[in-house]
Amino acid sequence: MPLPPTEGSCRATAADAVVLTWSRGPHSNVAHFSIDRAIGITNLTVLVTAMTHTSYSDASAQAIAHDDRLGTSGGVSYYIYSVGPTGLRNPLPLAFTVLPTLKAIAPSLAPGSEHARATCEKLSGGPQT
């Protein structure tokens, strides 16, 4: 089983995208990484992508969501898993939550495009870089 990804970072951009980066970990038996996304407080995760490189940018409408009718006011969480050559996924993800800022909730109170509409918080895994 591959070790989980480490030393990750998460950044919300002014262009309403979320950029995730991470390290492979000390062993090279990682075939690819799977990234799951959960929107709002439902904790229902869906596979967003599987990839071999160690960065991901999400510019979809769900990346920085804030809509109380959809239950997205709880933010968006990302879970990055290491997957080995046999398809076995390490159950310990590197996890981040993206929370809406005042600009997303009340744009008139936070004018200007220089500020991101969200902030990132690390939930689990190695140290945030």
Disulfide bonds with the S-S distance in Angstrom:
Cys10-Cys120 2.26
